[in-house]
């Protein structure tokens, strides 16, 4: 795996001492970051449902337009 490149370099000057500083991204674009909600009592993952605010009916999630674009791009 290639090392990440800093997106900013500079110096921190403290009185007579200068310290070089480099800022690196926390994650690479190839890594997927996801957050899971956990039920504290059981330790099980929680699911999310879309509910119509007027009728109270559960609604299917629409596909993300970016996901369908990327899958179409990869298949070419």
Secondary structure as GFF3:
##gff-version 3
##sequence-region A 1 76
A	DSSP	beta_strand	8	14	.	.	.	ID=ss1
A	DSSP	beta_strand	17	23	.	.	.	ID=ss2
A	DSSP	beta_strand	50	51	.	.	.	ID=ss3
A	DSSP	beta_strand	58	59	.	.	.	ID=ss4
A	DSSP	alpha_helix	65	75	.	.	.	ID=ss5
###
